[in-house]
Amino acid sequence: MHYTNCTLRGRNVAGMGGDPAPDGMPTVWTTYMAVDDADAAAKRGTGNGGALMMEPMDVMSLGRMAVATDPTGAAFGMWQAVDHIGSSLVNEPGAVTWTELATRDLDAAKRFYSAVFGYGWDDFDTGEGGPRTRPSRSRARAWAARC
């Protein structure tokens, strides 16, 4: 597999890699959620209706990762940092600034991400399209502190 870190002003902002994908598999970006324990997070994921696409595995001395799908079919990664924290520059032009899930079953997704990552939710009105939901930072921080 070929892999490279994408940098901006000398700081990691993303990674790209891979060999030719199997037929029918699209080229995609994967969002990785930071976790303290990839094995425990993977277990919470499968215990709450998700499925593992890639079992937890060590990535040299950089960290430990897993790739899963939530009950609605959305793929995501989990990253337990060791020598590589992930993105060291965010929220600036050219760097990742926001990740958003477009799902057909918002209630199922909310239950799953609350159970796996401790997310709380803040709904806000977007007009005709109905309410939108975003993770509540304060609840996620409180949940992480007790894990």
Stockholm file with secondary structure:
# STOCKHOLM 1.0

chainA/1-147         MHYTNCTLRGRNVAGMGGDPAPDGMPTVWTTYMAVDDADAAAKRGTGNGGALMMEPMDVMSLGRMAVATDPTGAAFGMWQAVDHIGSSLVNEPGAVTWTELATRDLDAAKRFYSAVFGYGWDDFDTGEGGPRTRPSRSRARAWAARC
#=GR chainA/1-147 SS CCEEEEEETTEEEEEEECSCCCTTCCCCCCCEEECSCHHHHHHHHHHTTCEEEEEEEEETTTEEEEEEECTTSCEEEEEEESSCCSCSCCSSTTSCCCCCCCCSCHHHHHHHHHHHHCCEEEEEECSTTCEEEEEEHHHHHHHHHHC
#=GC SS_cons         CCEEEEEETTEEEEEEECSCCCTTCCCCCCCEEECSCHHHHHHHHHHTTCEEEEEEEEETTTEEEEEEECTTSCEEEEEEESSCCSCSCCSSTTSCCCCCCCCSCHHHHHHHHHHHHCCEEEEEECSTTCEEEEEEHHHHHHHHHHC
//
